[in-house]
């Protein structure tokens, strides 16, 4: 099938070229496809048969029988994931379409019901005797390959509830957090903003904050504040409910903190995350505070306003990068690192694996969805031709390449913990940036590119750690009772002032800007993974620049490992260790070095 395209024009009237749309037929042809009905029926029956065959019997299985059980469980995971990937991707293309929303919800409800009999699996597995399990793994190498999956499951052992309670939580999940997630998605996608007579969605309006016209940036900020303010009660209700639901489940499970579940899922020790957080907060004055003082000087302002944070520099052109140039730029950067990387990226552009255009009702932001290991990932963008959009393409394509490589591990072992999931994406951005920087024609162009990269890194490291602190404060405060919108606003402003520094003033209305951040709703405490990934890649890139002859092979091996190894084992071949506080200093030093160069240009 030829790839669908969408002719997209920027608000300035310049064509971005033919932007690709997804071809989801590699999952299913449509919602009425006989293959989808067949898979749904298979899932219902296989889940029931699996429970009948194994519930109450895991302790008596031979190593060979246990391997068969794991493989059957993996096959169920693939079919359920395939159906939900198809339903979810269709929904994100047009969240305001009630038919797509209904189809997504119905799939979710049916799969939740079908898979309820499987809840016994992890609970019973975690009750297995340690010595007996060790003996089974020693007796069967194919079973032993799944040890990282078992280790992650058994890390939850101290926190699991009774079988009956776990089944209840599974059953009601589709009307719990996921229902509030959908309310958030539909509310955000449905918001419209009027800036100078132009009707825009949230993505289009946020994009205006990166334009040269300061008056338009200010108008966009005030309009965002107005609309967020009108809807703040809804967003506060969503956050209050999700934080309370999480507190109840955490309390029942006996988690020592609100962050524990995320750390367990990420297979990362709390002290490593705290070392990262503390290193970044201590570096605020050397990073964001210093950079924004420079930016105020460049813009000729005594004080920056919030609508100046992502403003281009005065000497920066408002050049629109069309889609073909964006594709060429990223592919050349990937190829220069290793032709294999470009070969892995190419099908995304030629086979309908990217949905790039901004469209009414489309989910905001960008992501790479791995779907299942028997298909391939899909990348979503909201491409508007800004240089930052090219970096977003490089970033999401990095995720896609990582997911393709990790698929060789199989469904249960391919999924990379969030702390490592950002590695290939941030590395892909860095490769693209370095290629463009090397081609800079003069000092001004180099300055603009360096400043842009520093801002991206500040957004990835400083801003995300400030987000993490906001979430920590929000969840702690919610344990003391219901939070009013003003309460949440105050928590938001406390981290903004600290992280951005004295160069900023905060216009009225900015206090509600927590409302549109999807990570707080979809994945509590996800955000530190961005800072983790950036610091990790900065340290990795330093090793690459030092000329490690086997770097490419080690890098591909790391990506192929997926979730089969702990971060310590993955980083060891590069001589790196994330549990060493000096590791984070190395990553932050790269950002400082770029700010040093920018300051030197002023001299």
C-alpha positions in Angstrom: 0.0 0.0 0.0 1.4 3.5 -0.8 1.9 5.7 2.2 -0.8 8.3 2.8 0.4 11.9 2.9 -1.0 15.1 4.3 -0.2 18.4 2.7 0.5 20.6 5.7 1.0 24.4 5.6 2.6 26.4 8.4 0.7 29.3 9.9 3.1 31.5 7.8 1.6 29.9 4.7 4.8 28.1 3.7 4.3 24.5 2.6 6.0 21.8 4.7 5.6 19.3 1.9 3.8 16.0 2.0 3.7 14.9 5.6 3.2 11.1 6.1 0.3 9.5 7.9 0.2 6.2 9.6 -0.7 3.0 7.7 -2.0 0.9 10.5 -2.7 -2.1 8.3 0.4 -4.0 9.6 -1.7 -4.3 12.8 -5.2 -4.6 11.3 -6.8 -3.4 8.1 -9.6 -1.7 10.1 -11.8 -2.1 13.2 -14.0 -4.6 11.3 -11.1 -6.8 10.1 -11.8 -10.5 10.5 -8.3 -10.9 11.8 -9.1 -8.6 14.7 -12.2 -10.6 15.5 -10.3 -13.8 15.3 -7.5 -12.5 17.6 -10.1 -11.2 20.1 -11.8 -14.7 20.2 -8.4 -16.4 20.5 -7.4 -14.2 23.4 -10.6 -14.9 25.3 -10.2 -18.6 25.0 -6.5 -18.8 25.4 -6.5 -16.7 28.6 -9.2 -19.0 30.1 -7.3 -22.2 29.0 -4.0 -20.8 30.4 -5.6 -20.2 33.8 -7.2 -23.7 33.8 -3.9 -25.3 32.8 -1.6 -23.5 35.3 -3.5 -21.9 38.2 -2.4 -23.5 41.5 0.1 -25.7 39.7 3.2 -23.5 39.1 5.1 -25.0 42.0 4.8 -28.5 40.5 5.9 -27.7 37.0 9.1 -29.1 35.4 11.6 -26.6 33.9 10.3 -27.6 30.4 6.6 -27.1 31.4 7.5 -23.8 33.1 9.1 -22.6 29.8 6.0 -23.6 27.9 3.9 -21.6 30.3 6.1 -18.5 29.9 5.9 -18.8 26.2 2.1 -19.2 26.2 1.9 -16.1 28.5 4.1 -14.2 26.1 1.9 -15.1 23.1 -1.2 -13.8 25.0 0.8 -10.6 25.7 1.5 -10.1 22.0 -2.1 -10.5 20.9 -3.5 -8.2 23.6 -0.8 -5.7 22.9 -1.4 -5.8 19.1 -5.2 -5.1 19.6 -4.6 -2.3 22.1 -1.9 -0.7 19.9 -4.3 -0.6 17.0 -7.1 0.8 19.0 -4.9 3.3 20.8 -3.1 4.6 17.7 -6.4 5.1 15.9 -7.7 7.0 18.9 -4.6 9.3 19.2 -5.0 10.2 15.6 -8.4 11.8 16.4 -9.3 11.8 20.1 -12.5 13.8 19.4 -14.0 11.1 17.2 -16.6 9.4 19.4 -16.5 6.2 17.3 -12.7 5.8 17.8 -13.0 6.6 21.5 -15.8 4.0 21.8 -13.8 1.4 19.9 -10.7 2.1 22.1 -12.8 1.8 25.3 -14.6 -1.3 24.2 -11.3 -3.0 23.3 -9.9 -2.0 26.7 -12.9 -3.3 28.5 -13.0 -6.7 26.7 -9.2 -7.3 27.1 -9.4 -6.4 30.8 -12.2 -8.9 31.2 -10.4 -11.6 29.2 -7.1 -11.2 31.0 -8.5 -11.1 34.6 -7.9 -15.0 34.8 -4.2 -14.3 34.3 -3.8 -12.2 37.5 -2.8 -15.4 39.3 0.3 -15.7 37.2 2.6 -13.1 38.8 1.1 -13.7 42.3 1.6 -17.4 42.3 5.0 -17.1 40.6 6.1 -14.8 43.4 5.2 -17.4 45.9 7.6 -20.0 44.4 10.5 -21.0 46.6 13.7 -19.2 45.7 15.8 -22.4 45.7 13.4 -24.3 43.6 13.2 -21.5 41.0 17.0 -21.2 40.9 17.2 -24.9 40.3 14.7 -24.7 37.4 16.7 -21.9 35.8 19.9 -23.8 36.2 18.3 -26.8 34.5 16.9 -25.0 31.4 18.9 -22.3 29.5 15.9 -21.2 27.5 13.9 -20.6 30.7 17.0 -18.9 32.4 16.9 -16.3 29.6 13.7 -14.9 31.2 15.4 -14.4 34.6 15.3 -10.5 34.2 11.5 -10.7 33.8 11.2 -12.9 36.8 13.5 -10.7 38.9 11.3 -7.6 38.0 8.2 -9.6 38.9 9.6 -10.8 42.2 10.7 -7.3 43.1 7.0 -6.7 43.6 6.6 -9.6 45.9 6.7 -7.6 49.2 4.0 -5.3 47.8 1.5 -7.7 46.3 -2.0 -8.0 47.8 -4.3 -11.0 48.1 -5.3 -12.8 44.9 -8.8 -11.6 45.3 -7.8 -7.9 45.7 -5.4 -8.1 42.8 -8.2 -9.4 40.6 -10.5 -6.7 41.7 -7.9 -4.0 40.9 -7.3 -5.5 37.5 -11.1 -5.7 36.8 -11.8 -2.1 37.7 -8.7 -0.6 36.0 -10.6 0.5 32.9 -12.8 2.7 35.0 -10.0 3.9 37.2 -6.9 5.7 36.2 -7.3 4.9 32.5 -10.7 6.5 32.4 -9.3 9.7 34.0 -6.5 9.5 31.4 -9.0 9.5 28.6 -10.9 12.4 30.1 -7.6 14.4 30.2 -6.7 13.5 26.6 -10.2 14.4 25.3 -10.3 17.6 27.3 -6.9 18.8 26.1 -7.5 17.8 22.5 -10.8 19.6 22.5 -9.5 23.0 23.8 -9.4 25.8 21.2 -7.5 29.0 21.5 -8.0 32.3 19.6 -4.8 34.3 19.0 -5.1 37.4 16.9 -8.3 36.0 15.3 -6.8 32.6 14.5 -8.4 29.5 16.0 -5.7 27.0 17.1 -5.5 23.8 19.2 -3.1 23.5 22.1 -0.1 22.4 19.9 -0.5 25.2 17.5 -0.8 27.8 20.3 2.2 26.4 22.2 4.2 26.6 18.9 3.6 30.4 18.9 5.8 30.6 22.0 8.8 29.7 19.9 8.3 32.5 17.3 10.2 35.8 16.8 7.2 38.1 17.3 7.3 38.9 21.0 3.8 40.4 21.0 2.4 37.2 19.5 4.2 35.1 22.0 2.7 37.2 24.8 -0.8 37.0 23.2 -0.4 33.2 23.0 0.7 32.9 26.6 -2.3 35.0 27.9 -4.7 32.9 25.7 -3.3 29.7 27.0 -3.6 31.0 30.6 -7.2 32.1 29.9 -8.3 28.7 28.5 -6.4 26.7 31.1 -7.9 29.0 33.8 -11.4 28.3 32.5 -10.8 24.5 32.7 -8.5 24.4 35.8 -11.2 22.8 38.0 -11.5 19.9 35.6 -7.7 19.4 35.6 -7.5 19.8 39.4 -10.2 17.1 39.7 -8.2 14.8 37.5 -5.0 15.3 39.5 -6.8 15.0 42.8 -8.5 11.8 41.9 -5.4 10.1 40.3 -3.2 11.2 43.2 -5.7 9.9 45.8 -6.2 6.6 43.9 -2.5 6.2 43.8 -2.1 7.0 47.5 -4.8 4.4 48.4 -3.2 1.6 46.3 0.4 2.5 47.5 -0.9 2.4 51.1 -2.5 -1.0 50.7 0.6 -2.3 49.0 2.9 -0.9 51.6 5.1 1.1 49.2 7.4 3.3 51.3 6.9 6.3 49.0 4.8 7.6 46.1 7.8 7.1 43.8 8.5 3.5 44.7 6.3 1.9 42.0 8.0 4.0 39.3 11.5 3.1 40.6 10.6 -0.6 40.6 9.2 -0.4 37.1 12.3 1.4 35.9 14.6 -1.2 37.7 16.5 1.6 39.2 17.5 2.2 42.8 15.9 5.2 44.6 19.3 6.5 45.7 20.4 6.7 42.0 17.4 8.8 41.2 18.0 11.0 44.2 21.7 11.4 43.2 20.5 12.6 39.8 17.9 14.9 41.2 20.3 16.4 43.8 23.1 16.9 41.2 20.7 18.7 38.8 19.2 21.0 41.5 22.6 21.9 42.8 23.6 22.8 39.2 20.6 25.1 38.6 22.7 28.3 39.1 25.4 27.0 36.8 23.0 25.9 34.1 19.6 27.5 33.7 20.2 30.6 35.9 23.4 31.4 34.0 22.0 30.7 30.6 18.8 32.7 31.0 20.9 35.7 32.2 22.7 35.5 28.9 19.5 35.1 27.0 18.0 38.3 28.6 21.1 40.2 27.4 20.7 38.8 23.9 17.1 39.8 23.8 17.8 43.3 25.2 15.7 42.7 28.2 16.3 43.3 31.9 13.9 40.5 32.8 12.6 37.6 30.8 8.9 36.8 30.8 7.6 33.3 30.6 6.8 33.8 26.9 10.5 34.5 26.3 11.8 31.2 27.6 11.7 29.4 24.2 12.0 32.5 22.1 14.5 32.3 19.2 17.5 34.6 19.4 17.2 38.0 17.5 19.7 36.9 14.9 17.9 33.6 14.3 16.1 33.2 11.0 12.5 32.0 11.0 13.3 29.5 8.4 10.8 26.8 7.9 12.3 23.3 7.5 10.2 21.3 5.1 9.6 17.6 5.6 12.1 16.4 2.9 14.9 18.4 4.4 14.1 17.2 7.9 14.2 13.6 6.7 17.4 14.1 4.9 19.1 15.8 7.8 18.3 13.1 10.3 19.0 10.2 7.9 22.5 11.7 7.0 23.3 12.1 10.7 22.3 8.6 11.5 24.2 7.2 8.5 27.4 9.1 9.3 27.4 7.4 12.8 26.7 3.9 11.3 24.9 3.0 8.0 23.0 0.3 9.9 21.3 3.0 11.9 20.0 4.7 8.8 18.9 1.4 7.3 16.8 0.7 10.4 15.3 4.2 10.3 14.4 4.2 6.6 11.2 2.1 6.7 9.7 4.7 9.1 9.6 7.2 6.2 8.7 4.8 3.4 6.2 2.4 4.9 3.7 4.7 6.8 5.2 4.3 10.2 5.2 8.1 10.9 2.1 10.3 11.4 3.6 13.9 11.2 0.9 16.5 10.5 -0.9 18.7 13.0 -4.6 17.9 12.7 -7.8 18.8 14.6 -8.4 16.4 17.4 -5.0 14.7 17.1 -3.2 14.1 20.4 -0.6 16.7 21.2 3.1 16.0 21.6 5.2 13.3 20.1 5.9 9.6 20.8 7.2 6.4 19.5 4.9 3.5 20.3 6.7 0.0 20.1 3.4 -1.9 19.5 4.5 -5.5 19.8 7.7 -7.3 18.8 6.0 -9.1 15.9 5.1 -5.9 14.1 7.1 -2.6 14.3 6.9 0.8 16.1 4.9 3.8 15.0 6.1 7.4 15.5 3.7 10.3 16.1 4.8 13.9 15.6 3.1 17.3 15.4 5.5 18.6 12.8 5.4 22.4 12.1 8.8 23.0 10.5 10.7 24.5 13.3 14.4 23.4 13.8 13.2 22.0 17.2 10.8 19.8 15.2 13.7 18.3 13.3 15.3 17.4 16.7 12.0 15.9 17.8 12.0 13.7 14.6 15.6 12.7 15.4 14.5 11.9 19.0 11.4 9.8 18.2 13.2 8.0 15.4 15.9 7.0 17.9 13.2 5.5 20.1 11.9 3.6 17.0 15.4 2.3 16.1 15.9 1.2 19.7 12.5 -0.6 19.7 13.2 -2.4 16.4 16.6 -3.6 17.7 15.2 -4.7 21.1 12.4 -6.6 19.5 14.8 -9.5 19.0 14.6 -10.2 22.7 10.9 -11.2 22.4 7.8 -9.5 24.0 8.6 -10.0 27.6 12.3 -9.0 27.5 12.2 -6.3 24.8 10.7 -3.5 27.0 13.4 -1.1 28.2 13.0 0.6 31.6 12.2 4.3 31.2 15.6 5.2 32.5 17.3 3.5 29.6 14.4 4.0 27.1 15.6 7.6 26.4 19.2 6.5 25.5 18.8 6.0 21.7 16.4 9.0 21.3 18.7 11.5 23.0 21.7 10.0 21.2 19.9 10.4 17.9 19.3 14.1 18.7 22.9 14.6 19.7 24.1 13.0 16.4 21.8 15.3 14.4 22.8 18.4 16.4 26.6 17.7 16.0 26.2 17.2 12.3 24.4 20.6 11.9 26.8 22.3 14.3 29.8 21.1 12.2 28.2 22.7 9.1 27.6 26.1 10.7 28.7 28.8 8.3 29.7 31.5 10.8 29.9 32.5 14.5 26.3 33.7 14.6 25.0 30.5 13.2 27.1 28.5 15.6 25.9 30.7 18.5 22.2 30.1 17.5 22.7 26.4 17.3 24.6 26.1 20.6 21.9 28.2 22.3 19.2 26.0 20.9 20.9 22.9 22.1 21.5 24.3 25.5 17.8 25.3 25.7 16.8 21.8 24.7 19.1 20.3 27.3 17.8 22.6 30.0 14.2 21.6 29.0 15.2 18.0 29.2 17.3 18.1 32.4 16.4 21.2 34.5 12.7 21.4 33.5 12.1 17.7 33.9 13.7 17.5 37.3 11.6 20.6 38.3 8.6 18.6 37.0 9.7 15.7 39.2 9.9 17.9 42.3 6.4 19.3 41.5 5.0 15.8 41.3 6.7 14.8 44.6 5.2 17.9 46.3 1.8 17.3 44.7 1.5 13.7 45.8 2.8 14.5 49.3 0.4 17.4 49.7 -2.6 15.3 48.4 -2.0 12.9 51.3 -3.0 15.7 53.6 -6.3 16.3 51.8 -8.1 17.6 48.7 -6.0 20.2 46.8 -7.7 23.3 45.4 -6.6 24.7 42.0 -4.8 27.4 43.9 -2.9 24.8 46.0 -1.7 23.1 42.9 -0.8 26.4 41.3 1.3 27.3 44.3 3.3 24.0 44.1 3.9 24.6 40.4 5.2 28.1 41.0 7.5 27.0 43.8 9.5 24.8 41.4 9.4 27.2 38.5 11.0 30.1 40.3 13.7 27.8 41.8 14.6 26.1 38.5 14.4 29.1 36.0 16.1 31.6 38.3 16.2 35.3 39.0 16.2 36.3 35.3 12.5 35.5 35.1 9.3 37.3 36.0 6.1 35.2 36.0 3.0 36.8 34.4 -0.3 36.2 36.0 -1.9 33.0 34.6 1.3 31.0 34.3 0.5 29.3 37.5 -2.0 27.0 35.7 0.5 25.7 33.1 0.9 22.4 35.0 -2.5 21.6 33.5 -1.5 20.5 30.0 1.5 18.3 30.9 0.4 14.7 30.0 3.1 12.8 31.9 1.7 13.9 35.3 -1.5 12.2 34.3 -0.4 9.2 32.2 2.8 8.1 34.0 3.4 9.6 37.4 7.1 10.3 38.0 8.0 9.4 34.4 9.7 12.7 33.9 13.0 12.0 35.7 13.7 9.4 32.9 14.3 12.3 30.5 17.0 13.8 32.7 18.4 10.3 33.4 18.6 9.7 29.6 20.2 13.1 28.8 22.8 12.7 31.5 23.5 9.1 30.4 23.8 10.1 26.7 26.1 13.1 27.5 28.4 10.7 29.3 28.1 8.1 26.5 28.8 10.7 23.8 31.9 11.8 25.7 33.2 8.2 25.4 32.3 8.2 21.7 34.2 11.5 21.1 37.2 10.0 23.0 37.5 7.6 20.1 36.5 4.2 21.5 37.2 1.9 18.5 34.4 -0.5 19.3 31.9 2.1 20.3 29.3 1.4 17.5 29.3 -2.4 18.3 28.9 -1.8 22.0 26.2 0.8 21.3 24.2 -1.6 19.1 24.6 -4.4 21.7 23.2 -2.1 24.3 20.1 -1.3 22.2 19.6 -4.9 21.3 19.6 -5.9 24.9 16.2 -4.2 25.5 15.1 -4.9 29.1 17.3 -8.0 29.4 20.1 -6.2 31.4 20.3 -3.8 34.4 21.7 -0.3 33.7 24.9 -1.3 35.5 25.6 -4.2 33.1 24.6 -2.1 30.0 26.9 0.8 30.9 29.9 -1.3 32.1 31.4 -1.9 28.6 31.7 1.9 28.3 33.4 2.3 31.6 30.3 4.2 33.0 28.3 3.7 36.3 25.1 5.6 37.0 25.3 4.9 40.7 28.5 7.0 40.9 27.7 10.6 41.6 30.6 11.7 39.3 28.6 10.1 36.4 26.0 12.8 36.6 28.6 15.5 37.0 30.1 14.3 33.7 26.8 14.7 31.9 26.1 18.1 33.4 29.6 19.3 32.5 28.8 19.0 28.8 25.9 21.5 29.2 28.2 23.8 31.2 30.8 23.6 28.5 28.4 24.8 25.9 27.3 27.7 28.2 31.0 28.5 28.7 31.4 28.7 24.9 28.4 31.0 24.6 29.7 33.3 27.3 33.1 33.4 25.6 31.4 34.6 22.4 30.2 37.6 24.3 33.7 38.5 25.3 
